[in-house]
């Protein structure tokens, strides 16, 4: 059952904060109810759904104008604010209903030309449908229950059984002008209805107040959920999908995901005539998903289509299916299924291209959702956000399919309509404008990720579009550091000096993102003491952290790189101690010197497989040993200020953690550089490499 989340105090707080203007107060209520709708992923998800409110505002001349505020492109309901509801002059929109036909481009141009603010985002493609309905507040949702209902083979009969004449039914039409006109005609014929259900699509409610419309969203959705549960022998939505990333067979996932990721990355590269373009993955699993993936008709279900037409933009219209028999064949079986998917997609495009008379450019032919028996549902995207969205929608699709089949069948829009949505000119224009960041699709692991250098480096890679995993032994610091980067950053708590810890840490990254592209091996600690006086145990523990943990992590990463078969990168934090010994730092310099050699040796061994190995020698960075107290004591011993001590180099400038991060980033971008170590110390002749 959907929870009614309306709270009068919260709603009033929004109104009070909006000021004295009645229009702003009305808009504040629109924002409030939109956000509580968006907070429930079973009502809308990932840009789906839209809301509107009609109000009046004065123009520059003091004349009162009727205005429609409607959700704008690029905004999600759960995070909506007033700027995400661009205002459009309403009367010109009403005039458009008189037209017999209107192209998408002319519709968008007309809507933009009537914006109150020319810099506002594009109004929703369903703006006209909101405009043509007479109600003050209008809500459009894609509730899971309504998608199951709307895709039944005899949906109209089921709707009448549940609602009688409380809801009017709109036949499937692609979003835009034609749908808006048809929906308005259906409403005009049923002016007492409480809402509309758009077959194969979604649900509209409306009312004089925000609460009236929102209450109908919840009431209607619960009525459908109850009816579907009755058809499915009492099985409720809460029992269907758990939205968890837990894996029933992590060992299988660790072996399969990198191979699948590599095959898709190469396919993307081939499509563009370029090097492989990695993807990010997001795996969902659980008992219900395991049961679904063991269905005998899984292959047929994978060809049915999507639960809601707009999903095709994120998931494509078909799913890649990998059965246990395919996985048993290893790389050959997985790559064969990916190739077959691409071939079928190209064949579909060619046929549809002829049907529509050309004018379309084929999108990348790789799967965006994979159903993998024994592992789970995998969302596949150009970045972590796209992969997560695809996985969320794929989970909802399983829910819709499961309950729809129990209630009579899941029969969404057909291949022609699917193609028209996937290759819709408005969506193609939107995709063309979306410029990818340089490291989009890359997965980067940073050891010692909670420290100053590690966190600065992780943030630098994240800014450039990479999905990032932080590995650190300090649980609280690791999780806090990952949270500071964002939801697409994974915290991996591990002590890399322990046996098998590196393998487990890399496996955790594979299970979360599908693979690995860049290892920044940064973990370390500056152990002090005169070498001849040092306990052997202390020296050995320094080697475990400052050398052997780097070697172990490199070995684990190399195995993933080999499975993906599209190269990779290893970047090591070496330290100037490797070439310029410091008194009392022998226990630190010796393993760092070995790590310096490790860079060159791994570059030699891995270069043939396209793996680049480089390093950074840094000095005097405020991290680890170099605390404020330590800096102060060193400065006093030398008779200089703390700032002069930190700037004790040729440039007379302190080197900061972000400078080291910049060096790692420069190496990551140097496509023809390997076996190289960059010095980042402001100039220290004694530590010069040559």
C-alpha positions as CSV (number, residue, x, y, z in Angstrom):
1,X,0.0,0.0,0.0
2,X,1.3,3.5,-0.9
3,X,1.7,5.8,2.1
4,X,0.0,9.2,2.0
5,X,2.9,11.5,2.9
6,X,1.0,14.8,3.0
7,X,1.8,16.8,6.1
8,X,0.0,20.0,6.7
9,X,2.8,21.5,8.8
10,X,5.4,20.8,6.1
11,X,3.1,22.2,3.4
12,X,2.4,25.4,5.4
13,X,6.1,25.8,6.0
14,X,6.6,25.9,2.2
15,X,3.9,28.4,1.8
16,X,5.2,30.7,4.6
17,X,8.7,30.6,3.1
18,X,7.3,31.6,-0.3
19,X,6.4,35.2,0.8
20,X,3.3,37.2,0.4
21,X,2.6,36.7,-3.4
22,X,-0.4,34.4,-3.8
23,X,1.1,33.0,-7.0
24,X,4.4,32.1,-5.2
25,X,2.4,30.5,-2.4
26,X,0.5,28.3,-4.9
27,X,3.7,27.4,-6.6
28,X,5.2,26.5,-3.2
29,X,2.4,24.0,-2.6
30,X,3.0,22.6,-6.1
31,X,6.7,22.0,-5.2
32,X,5.7,20.4,-1.9
33,X,3.3,17.8,-3.4
34,X,5.6,17.2,-6.4
35,X,8.4,16.3,-4.0
36,X,6.4,13.9,-1.9
37,X,5.2,12.2,-5.1
38,X,8.8,11.9,-6.3
39,X,9.9,10.5,-2.9
40,X,8.2,7.2,-3.7
41,X,9.9,5.4,-6.5
42,X,6.9,3.2,-7.0
43,X,5.0,6.3,-8.2
44,X,7.7,7.9,-10.4
45,X,11.4,7.4,-11.0
46,X,14.4,9.1,-12.8
47,X,12.7,12.0,-14.5
48,X,9.4,10.2,-15.0
49,X,6.1,11.9,-14.4
50,X,5.3,15.6,-14.4
51,X,3.2,18.0,-12.4
52,X,1.7,21.4,-13.0
53,X,-0.3,24.3,-11.5
54,X,-2.2,27.1,-13.1
55,X,-2.1,30.6,-11.5
56,X,-2.0,34.2,-12.4
57,X,0.9,36.7,-12.5
58,X,1.4,40.3,-13.5
59,X,3.5,41.0,-16.6
60,X,5.9,43.9,-17.0
61,X,3.0,46.2,-17.8
62,X,1.0,45.3,-14.7
63,X,-1.6,43.2,-16.6
64,X,-2.6,39.9,-15.0
65,X,-1.7,36.9,-17.1
66,X,-2.9,33.3,-16.8
67,X,0.2,31.1,-16.3
68,X,0.9,27.4,-16.3
69,X,3.8,26.3,-14.2
70,X,4.9,22.8,-15.4
71,X,7.8,20.5,-14.6
72,X,10.8,21.4,-16.8
73,X,13.3,19.1,-18.6
74,X,16.2,18.0,-16.4
75,X,14.4,18.1,-13.1
76,X,13.2,15.1,-11.0
77,X,10.1,15.4,-8.9
78,X,11.9,14.3,-5.7
79,X,14.3,17.2,-5.8
80,X,12.1,19.7,-7.5
81,X,12.3,23.4,-6.7
82,X,10.4,26.4,-8.1
83,X,12.9,27.0,-10.9
84,X,12.1,23.5,-12.1
85,X,8.5,24.6,-12.8
86,X,8.9,27.1,-15.7
87,X,6.0,29.4,-16.2
88,X,4.3,29.5,-19.6
89,X,1.6,31.9,-20.7
90,X,-1.6,29.8,-20.7
91,X,-3.8,31.4,-23.3
92,X,-1.5,30.8,-26.3
93,X,-1.3,27.1,-25.2
94,X,-5.1,27.0,-25.3
95,X,-5.1,28.4,-28.8
96,X,-3.0,25.6,-30.0
97,X,-5.8,23.1,-29.4
98,X,-7.5,24.6,-32.4
99,X,-4.8,23.2,-34.7
100,X,-5.3,20.0,-36.6
101,X,-1.7,19.0,-36.4
102,X,1.6,20.3,-34.9
103,X,5.1,19.0,-35.2
104,X,7.2,18.4,-32.1
105,X,9.6,21.1,-33.1
106,X,6.9,23.7,-33.6
107,X,5.3,22.6,-30.3
108,X,8.6,23.1,-28.4
109,X,9.2,26.4,-30.1
110,X,5.7,27.7,-29.3
111,X,6.1,26.7,-25.6
112,X,9.5,28.3,-25.3
113,X,8.3,31.5,-27.0
114,X,5.7,31.8,-24.3
115,X,8.0,31.3,-21.3
116,X,7.9,34.0,-18.7
117,X,11.7,33.5,-18.3
118,X,13.6,32.9,-21.5
119,X,16.4,31.2,-19.6
120,X,14.1,28.6,-18.0
121,X,14.4,24.9,-18.9
122,X,12.2,23.4,-21.6
123,X,8.7,22.7,-20.3
124,X,7.6,19.1,-20.2
125,X,6.7,17.5,-23.6
126,X,3.3,16.9,-22.0
127,X,2.8,20.6,-21.2
128,X,-0.2,20.8,-23.6
129,X,-2.0,17.9,-21.9
130,X,-1.6,19.8,-18.6
131,X,-2.8,23.0,-20.3
132,X,-5.8,21.5,-21.9
133,X,-7.2,20.1,-18.6
134,X,-9.2,22.8,-16.7
135,X,-8.0,22.0,-13.2
136,X,-5.6,24.1,-11.1
137,X,-3.4,21.2,-10.1
138,X,-2.5,18.2,-12.3
139,X,-0.3,15.2,-11.4
140,X,1.0,12.7,-13.9
141,X,2.6,9.6,-12.5
142,X,4.0,6.2,-13.7
143,X,3.1,4.1,-10.7
144,X,4.2,0.5,-10.8
145,X,0.7,-0.7,-10.2
146,X,-0.8,1.5,-13.0
147,X,1.9,0.3,-15.4
148,X,0.9,-3.3,-14.7
149,X,-2.7,-2.4,-15.2
150,X,-2.2,-0.3,-18.3
151,X,-0.3,-3.1,-20.1
152,X,-2.9,-5.8,-19.6
153,X,-4.4,-7.3,-22.8
154,X,-7.9,-6.1,-21.8
155,X,-6.9,-3.1,-19.6
156,X,-10.2,-1.2,-20.2
157,X,-12.3,-4.0,-18.7
158,X,-10.0,-4.2,-15.6
159,X,-10.1,-0.4,-15.2
160,X,-14.0,-0.5,-15.3
161,X,-13.9,-3.3,-12.7
162,X,-11.7,-1.4,-10.3
163,X,-13.0,2.2,-10.9
164,X,-16.3,2.1,-12.6
165,X,-16.6,5.5,-14.3
166,X,-14.2,7.3,-11.9
167,X,-11.3,7.1,-14.4
168,X,-11.5,7.8,-18.1
169,X,-9.4,5.8,-20.5
170,X,-7.1,7.4,-23.1
171,X,-5.8,5.1,-25.9
172,X,-2.1,4.9,-26.5
173,X,-0.7,7.8,-28.5
174,X,2.9,8.9,-28.5
175,X,3.5,11.9,-26.1
176,X,3.0,15.3,-27.7
177,X,0.3,17.3,-29.4
178,X,-1.8,14.5,-30.6
179,X,-1.9,12.8,-27.2
180,X,-2.8,16.2,-25.5
181,X,-5.7,16.7,-27.9
182,X,-7.0,13.2,-27.4
183,X,-6.8,13.3,-23.6
184,X,-8.7,16.6,-23.6
185,X,-11.4,15.1,-25.8
186,X,-11.7,12.1,-23.4
187,X,-12.0,14.4,-20.5
188,X,-14.6,16.6,-22.2
189,X,-16.6,13.5,-22.7
190,X,-16.2,12.5,-19.1
191,X,-16.1,15.8,-17.2
192,X,-17.0,14.2,-13.8
193,X,-14.0,11.7,-13.9
194,X,-11.4,11.9,-11.1
195,X,-8.5,11.1,-13.4
196,X,-7.3,9.7,-16.6
197,X,-5.4,6.5,-17.3
198,X,-3.3,6.5,-20.5
199,X,-3.1,3.0,-21.8
200,X,0.5,1.6,-22.0
201,X,1.7,4.8,-20.3
202,X,0.5,6.1,-16.9
203,X,-2.0,7.9,-14.7
204,X,-3.3,11.5,-14.4
205,X,-5.1,13.1,-11.4
206,X,-6.3,16.6,-10.9
207,X,-8.0,18.9,-8.4
208,X,-8.6,22.4,-7.2
209,X,-5.9,22.0,-4.5
210,X,-2.6,20.3,-4.4
211,X,-3.8,17.9,-1.7
212,X,-7.0,17.0,-3.6
213,X,-4.9,15.8,-6.6
214,X,-2.3,14.1,-4.5
215,X,-4.8,12.2,-2.4
216,X,-6.3,10.8,-5.6
217,X,-2.8,9.7,-6.7
218,X,-2.4,7.6,-3.5
219,X,-6.0,6.4,-3.4
220,X,-6.2,5.3,-7.0
221,X,-2.8,3.6,-6.8
222,X,-3.7,1.6,-3.7
223,X,-6.9,0.5,-5.4
224,X,-5.0,-1.0,-8.3
225,X,-2.4,-2.5,-5.9
226,X,-5.2,-4.3,-4.0
227,X,-6.8,-5.6,-7.2
228,X,-3.5,-6.8,-8.6
229,X,-2.7,-8.6,-5.3
230,X,-6.0,-10.4,-5.5
231,X,-5.1,-11.6,-9.0
232,X,-1.7,-12.8,-7.8
233,X,-3.0,-14.8,-4.8
234,X,-2.3,-12.0,-2.4
235,X,1.3,-11.3,-3.4
236,X,1.9,-7.6,-2.6
237,X,4.3,-5.1,-4.1
238,X,6.4,-5.1,-0.9
239,X,7.2,-8.8,-1.6
240,X,8.2,-8.4,-5.2
241,X,11.5,-6.5,-5.4
242,X,13.8,-5.5,-2.6
243,X,16.0,-3.0,-4.5
244,X,19.2,-4.4,-3.0
245,X,22.6,-5.0,-4.5
246,X,23.2,-8.2,-2.5
247,X,24.5,-11.0,-4.7
248,X,23.6,-14.7,-4.2
249,X,26.8,-15.8,-6.0
250,X,29.5,-13.2,-5.7
251,X,32.2,-15.6,-7.1
252,X,30.2,-16.0,-10.3
253,X,29.6,-12.3,-10.5
254,X,33.4,-11.6,-10.1
255,X,34.2,-13.8,-13.1
256,X,31.3,-12.8,-15.4
257,X,30.9,-9.0,-14.9
258,X,34.4,-7.9,-16.2
259,X,34.0,-10.1,-19.3
260,X,30.6,-8.7,-20.0
261,X,31.8,-5.2,-19.3
262,X,34.7,-5.6,-21.6
263,X,32.6,-7.0,-24.4
264,X,30.2,-4.1,-24.2
265,X,33.0,-1.5,-24.0
266,X,34.6,-2.9,-27.2
267,X,31.2,-2.9,-28.9
268,X,30.8,0.8,-28.1
269,X,34.2,1.6,-29.3
270,X,33.6,-0.3,-32.6
271,X,30.4,1.6,-33.1
272,X,32.3,4.9,-33.0
273,X,35.4,3.5,-34.9
274,X,37.5,4.2,-31.8
275,X,39.1,2.6,-28.7
276,X,36.8,0.7,-26.3
277,X,34.4,2.9,-24.3
278,X,33.9,1.4,-20.9
279,X,30.5,1.3,-19.2
280,X,29.4,1.2,-15.6
281,X,27.2,-1.5,-14.3
282,X,24.7,-1.7,-11.4
283,X,23.6,-5.2,-10.2
284,X,20.4,-5.9,-8.4
285,X,19.6,-9.3,-6.9
286,X,17.5,-11.1,-4.4
287,X,15.2,-14.1,-4.0
288,X,12.4,-12.6,-6.2
289,X,14.8,-11.7,-9.0
290,X,16.5,-15.1,-8.8
291,X,13.1,-16.7,-9.2
292,X,12.2,-14.4,-12.1
293,X,15.4,-15.2,-13.9
294,X,14.8,-18.9,-13.7
295,X,11.5,-18.6,-15.6
296,X,11.3,-20.9,-18.6
297,X,9.9,-18.1,-20.8
298,X,12.6,-15.6,-19.9
299,X,13.9,-15.2,-23.5
300,X,10.4,-14.5,-24.7
301,X,9.7,-12.0,-21.9
302,X,12.9,-10.2,-22.7
303,X,11.6,-9.4,-26.1
304,X,8.2,-8.0,-24.9
305,X,9.3,-4.4,-24.4
306,X,9.2,-1.8,-21.7
307,X,6.7,-1.1,-18.9
308,X,6.3,2.6,-19.9
309,X,7.3,4.1,-23.3
310,X,9.7,6.7,-21.8
311,X,11.7,3.8,-20.3
312,X,13.1,2.9,-23.7
313,X,15.4,5.9,-23.6
314,X,17.2,4.5,-20.6
315,X,16.9,0.7,-21.1
316,X,16.3,0.1,-24.8
317,X,13.4,-2.1,-25.8
318,X,14.9,-5.5,-25.3
319,X,17.1,-7.1,-22.6
320,X,20.2,-9.2,-22.9
321,X,19.7,-12.7,-21.5
322,X,22.6,-14.8,-20.2
323,X,21.6,-18.2,-19.0
324,X,23.8,-20.5,-16.9
325,X,24.6,-22.4,-20.1
326,X,26.0,-19.3,-21.6
327,X,28.1,-18.5,-18.5
328,X,29.4,-22.1,-18.4
329,X,31.1,-21.3,-21.8
330,X,33.0,-18.5,-20.2
331,X,34.2,-15.6,-22.4
332,X,33.1,-17.3,-25.6
333,X,29.5,-17.7,-24.4
334,X,29.2,-14.2,-23.0
335,X,30.7,-12.5,-26.0
336,X,28.6,-14.5,-28.4
337,X,25.4,-13.3,-26.7
338,X,26.5,-9.7,-26.7
339,X,27.3,-9.9,-30.4
340,X,23.9,-11.5,-31.1
341,X,22.2,-8.7,-29.2
342,X,24.1,-6.1,-31.3
343,X,23.3,-7.9,-34.5
344,X,19.6,-8.0,-33.7
345,X,19.6,-4.4,-32.7
346,X,21.2,-3.4,-36.0
347,X,18.7,-5.5,-37.9
348,X,15.8,-3.8,-36.1
349,X,17.2,-0.4,-36.8
350,X,17.6,-1.1,-40.5
351,X,14.0,-2.3,-40.8
352,X,12.6,0.6,-38.9
353,X,14.8,3.1,-40.8
354,X,13.1,1.9,-44.0
355,X,9.6,2.2,-42.3
356,X,10.1,5.8,-41.2
357,X,11.8,6.8,-44.4
358,X,15.3,7.5,-43.0
359,X,16.5,10.5,-41.2
360,X,17.7,8.7,-38.1
361,X,21.2,7.9,-36.8
362,X,21.6,4.6,-35.1
363,X,22.4,4.7,-31.4
364,X,25.0,2.5,-29.8
365,X,23.7,-1.1,-30.3
366,X,24.7,-2.4,-26.8
367,X,22.3,-3.7,-24.2
368,X,21.3,-1.3,-21.3
369,X,19.8,-4.1,-19.2
370,X,21.1,-7.7,-18.8
371,X,19.2,-10.5,-17.1
372,X,21.9,-12.9,-15.9
373,X,20.8,-16.1,-14.4
374,X,22.6,-16.8,-11.1
375,X,23.7,-13.2,-10.7
376,X,20.8,-10.8,-11.1
377,X,19.6,-7.8,-13.1
378,X,22.3,-5.5,-14.4
379,X,21.8,-1.9,-15.4
380,X,24.3,-0.8,-17.9
381,X,25.1,2.9,-18.6
382,X,27.7,5.4,-19.8
383,X,28.1,6.4,-16.1
384,X,27.1,5.3,-12.6
385,X,23.9,7.4,-12.6
386,X,22.8,6.0,-16.0
387,X,23.5,2.5,-14.8
388,X,21.6,3.0,-11.6
389,X,18.6,4.5,-13.4
390,X,18.6,1.5,-15.8
391,X,18.8,-0.9,-12.9
392,X,15.9,0.8,-11.0
393,X,13.7,0.8,-14.1
394,X,14.7,-2.9,-14.8
395,X,13.6,-3.8,-11.3
396,X,10.3,-2.0,-11.8
397,X,9.8,-3.8,-15.1
398,X,10.2,-7.2,-13.3
399,X,7.5,-6.0,-10.9
400,X,5.2,-5.0,-13.7
401,X,5.8,-8.1,-15.7
402,X,5.3,-10.4,-12.7
403,X,2.1,-8.9,-11.5
404,X,0.8,-8.2,-15.0
405,X,1.3,-11.8,-16.1
406,X,-0.5,-13.0,-13.0
407,X,-3.4,-10.7,-13.9
408,X,-3.8,-11.6,-17.5
409,X,-0.5,-10.8,-19.3
410,X,2.1,-8.1,-19.9
411,X,1.5,-6.6,-23.4
412,X,3.2,-3.2,-23.8
413,X,3.6,-1.1,-26.9
414,X,4.9,-2.9,-30.0
415,X,8.2,-2.5,-31.9
416,X,7.1,0.3,-34.2
417,X,6.0,2.5,-31.2
418,X,9.1,1.5,-29.3
419,X,11.3,2.7,-32.1
420,X,9.4,5.9,-32.5
421,X,10.0,6.7,-28.8
422,X,13.7,5.6,-28.8
423,X,14.4,7.7,-31.9
424,X,12.1,10.5,-31.1
425,X,13.6,13.7,-32.5
426,X,13.1,15.6,-29.2
427,X,15.0,12.9,-27.3
428,X,17.7,12.7,-30.0
429,X,18.3,16.4,-29.7
430,X,18.6,16.2,-26.0
431,X,21.1,13.4,-26.2
432,X,23.1,15.3,-28.8
433,X,23.5,18.2,-26.4
434,X,24.8,16.0,-23.5
435,X,28.6,16.3,-23.6
436,X,30.3,13.4,-21.8
437,X,33.1,14.3,-19.3
438,X,36.6,12.9,-20.3
439,X,36.5,9.9,-17.8
440,X,32.8,9.0,-18.2
441,X,32.4,5.3,-17.9
442,X,35.7,4.7,-16.2
443,X,35.9,3.0,-12.8
444,X,38.7,4.2,-10.6
445,X,39.9,2.7,-7.3
446,X,41.9,4.8,-4.9
447,X,43.7,3.0,-2.0
448,X,44.3,5.1,1.1
449,X,41.2,7.0,-0.1
450,X,40.3,8.6,3.1
451,X,43.6,10.4,3.5
452,X,44.4,13.9,2.1
453,X,46.1,12.7,-1.1
454,X,43.7,9.8,-1.7
455,X,40.6,11.9,-1.2
456,X,41.9,14.8,-3.4
457,X,42.7,12.3,-6.1
458,X,39.3,10.6,-5.9
459,X,37.5,13.9,-6.1
460,X,39.6,14.9,-9.2
461,X,38.6,11.6,-11.0
462,X,34.9,12.0,-9.9
463,X,34.8,15.6,-11.3
464,X,35.9,14.2,-14.7
465,X,33.0,11.7,-14.7
466,X,34.5,8.5,-13.3
467,X,32.8,6.2,-10.9
468,X,35.1,6.0,-7.8
469,X,35.8,3.5,-5.1
470,X,37.7,4.5,-2.0
471,X,39.7,1.8,-0.2
472,X,40.8,2.5,3.4
473,X,41.2,0.6,6.6
474,X,39.4,3.3,8.7
475,X,35.7,2.5,8.4
476,X,34.3,5.9,9.6
477,X,36.8,8.0,7.6
478,X,36.3,5.9,4.5
479,X,32.5,6.1,4.6
480,X,32.6,9.9,5.4
481,X,35.0,10.5,2.5
482,X,32.9,8.5,0.0
483,X,29.8,10.3,1.2
484,X,31.5,13.7,0.6
485,X,32.0,12.7,-3.1
486,X,28.4,11.5,-3.7
487,X,26.1,8.5,-4.2
488,X,28.3,7.2,-7.1
489,X,31.3,6.7,-4.8
490,X,31.8,3.3,-3.1
491,X,33.4,3.0,0.3
492,X,35.5,-0.2,0.6
493,X,36.8,-0.8,4.1
494,X,39.9,-3.0,4.0
495,X,43.3,-3.4,5.6
496,X,45.4,-4.2,2.5
497,X,48.1,-5.7,4.6
498,X,45.9,-8.7,5.5
499,X,45.9,-11.9,3.4
500,X,43.4,-11.8,0.5
501,X,42.2,-8.3,1.5
502,X,43.2,-6.8,-1.9
503,X,41.4,-9.5,-3.8
504,X,38.3,-9.0,-1.7
505,X,38.4,-5.2,-2.1
506,X,38.7,-5.3,-5.9
507,X,36.0,-8.0,-6.0
508,X,33.7,-5.6,-4.1
509,X,34.3,-2.9,-6.7
510,X,33.6,-5.3,-9.5
511,X,30.3,-6.4,-7.8
512,X,29.3,-2.7,-7.5
513,X,30.4,-1.2,-10.8
514,X,31.1,-4.2,-13.0
515,X,34.9,-3.8,-13.3
516,X,37.9,-1.5,-13.0
517,X,39.9,0.8,-15.3
518,X,42.2,2.7,-13.1
519,X,44.0,1.7,-9.9
520,X,45.5,4.6,-7.9
521,X,47.7,2.7,-5.4
522,X,48.2,5.4,-2.8
523,X,48.0,3.7,0.7
524,X,51.0,4.1,2.8
525,X,52.6,5.4,6.1
526,X,55.9,7.0,6.8
527,X,57.5,4.7,9.4
528,X,60.2,6.4,11.4
529,X,63.4,5.2,13.1
530,X,67.1,4.7,12.5
531,X,67.4,1.6,10.3
532,X,70.1,-0.2,12.4
533,X,68.1,0.3,15.6
534,X,64.7,-0.6,14.2
535,X,62.8,-3.7,15.3
536,X,62.7,-6.2,12.4
537,X,59.0,-6.6,12.9
538,X,58.5,-2.8,12.4
539,X,60.5,-3.0,9.2
540,X,58.6,-6.0,7.9
541,X,55.2,-4.3,8.7
542,X,56.4,-1.2,6.7
543,X,57.1,-3.5,3.7
544,X,53.7,-5.1,4.1
545,X,52.0,-1.7,3.8
546,X,54.3,0.3,1.6
547,X,55.2,-2.4,-0.9
548,X,53.4,-5.7,-0.6
549,X,49.9,-4.1,-0.4
550,X,50.7,-2.3,-3.6
551,X,51.8,-5.5,-5.3
552,X,48.7,-7.4,-4.0
553,X,46.3,-4.7,-5.2
554,X,48.1,-4.5,-8.6
555,X,47.7,-8.3,-9.0
556,X,44.0,-8.2,-8.3
557,X,43.5,-5.2,-10.6
558,X,45.5,-7.0,-13.4
559,X,43.2,-10.0,-13.3
560,X,40.2,-7.7,-13.8
561,X,42.0,-5.9,-16.7
562,X,42.7,-9.2,-18.3
563,X,39.1,-10.3,-18.1
564,X,37.9,-7.0,-19.6
565,X,40.5,-7.2,-22.3
566,X,40.6,-3.4,-23.0
567,X,43.7,-2.3,-21.2
568,X,43.8,-0.4,-17.9
569,X,45.9,1.8,-15.8
570,X,47.9,1.5,-12.6
571,X,49.1,4.7,-10.8
572,X,51.4,4.4,-7.8
573,X,52.2,7.0,-5.1
574,X,55.9,6.3,-4.7
575,X,57.4,9.2,-2.7
576,X,60.7,11.1,-3.0
577,X,62.1,8.7,-0.3
578,X,62.5,6.1,-3.0
579,X,65.4,8.2,-4.5
580,X,66.4,10.6,-1.8
581,X,66.8,8.9,1.6
582,X,65.9,10.9,4.7
583,X,67.6,10.4,8.0
584,X,65.4,8.2,10.2
585,X,63.1,7.2,7.3
586,X,64.9,4.1,6.1
587,X,62.0,1.8,7.0
588,X,59.8,4.0,4.7
589,X,62.3,4.6,1.9
590,X,63.3,0.9,1.4
591,X,59.8,-0.3,0.5
592,X,59.1,2.8,-1.5
593,X,62.3,2.2,-3.5
594,X,60.9,-1.3,-4.2
595,X,57.6,0.2,-5.2
596,X,59.5,2.6,-7.6
597,X,61.0,-0.5,-9.2
598,X,57.5,-2.2,-9.2
599,X,56.3,0.6,-11.5
600,X,58.9,-0.1,-14.1
601,X,58.6,-3.9,-13.8
602,X,54.8,-4.0,-14.1
603,X,55.0,-1.6,-17.1
604,X,57.3,-4.1,-18.7
605,X,55.1,-7.0,-18.0
606,X,51.7,-5.5,-18.7
607,X,52.4,-3.2,-21.7
608,X,51.7,-5.8,-24.2
609,X,48.1,-6.0,-23.0
610,X,47.6,-2.3,-23.1
611,X,47.9,-1.6,-19.4
612,X,49.9,1.5,-18.5
613,X,51.8,1.8,-15.3
614,X,53.1,5.1,-13.9
615,X,53.8,6.8,-10.6
616,X,54.1,10.1,-8.7
617,X,57.0,11.1,-6.4
618,X,55.6,13.7,-4.0
619,X,57.2,15.4,-1.0
620,X,56.0,17.4,2.0
621,X,52.3,17.0,1.7
622,X,50.0,17.8,4.7
623,X,48.9,14.2,5.2
624,X,49.6,11.2,7.3
625,X,52.8,11.9,9.2
626,X,53.0,15.6,8.3
627,X,50.5,16.8,10.9
628,X,50.5,20.4,12.1
629,X,52.4,19.4,15.2
630,X,55.1,17.4,13.2
631,X,55.5,20.3,10.8
632,X,55.9,22.7,13.7
633,X,58.6,20.6,15.3
634,X,60.5,20.1,12.1
635,X,60.4,23.8,11.4
636,X,61.6,24.7,14.8
637,X,64.5,22.2,14.5
638,X,65.6,24.0,11.3
639,X,65.0,27.5,12.7
640,X,62.3,28.4,10.1
641,X,58.6,29.1,10.2
642,X,56.1,26.3,9.5
643,X,55.2,27.9,6.2
644,X,58.8,28.3,5.1
645,X,59.5,24.7,6.0
646,X,56.6,23.5,3.8
647,X,57.8,25.8,1.0
648,X,61.4,24.5,1.3
649,X,61.8,23.9,-2.5
650,X,63.0,25.7,-5.6
651,X,59.6,27.3,-6.2
652,X,59.3,28.4,-2.6
653,X,55.7,27.2,-2.7
654,X,53.9,24.6,-0.6
655,X,52.9,21.5,-2.5
656,X,49.3,20.5,-1.6
657,X,47.3,17.3,-2.0
658,X,45.4,18.6,-5.0
659,X,48.7,19.1,-6.8
660,X,49.5,15.4,-6.4
661,X,45.9,14.6,-7.6
662,X,46.6,16.8,-10.7
663,X,49.7,14.7,-11.4
664,X,47.7,11.5,-11.2
665,X,45.1,12.9,-13.5
666,X,47.8,14.0,-16.0
667,X,49.2,10.5,-16.1
668,X,45.7,9.0,-16.5
669,X,45.2,11.2,-19.6
670,X,48.6,10.5,-21.1
671,X,47.6,7.7,-23.5
672,X,51.1,6.9,-24.7
673,X,53.0,7.1,-21.4
674,X,54.0,4.2,-19.3
675,X,56.9,3.3,-16.9
676,X,57.1,7.0,-16.0
677,X,57.3,8.7,-12.6
678,X,56.3,12.4,-12.2
679,X,58.0,14.4,-9.4
680,X,55.7,16.8,-7.5
681,X,57.8,18.5,-4.9
682,X,58.1,22.1,-5.9
683,X,61.7,21.4,-7.0
684,X,64.1,19.2,-5.0
685,X,67.4,18.7,-6.8
686,X,68.4,15.9,-4.4
687,X,65.3,14.0,-5.3
688,X,65.6,14.5,-9.1
689,X,65.2,11.2,-11.0
690,X,68.0,11.9,-13.5
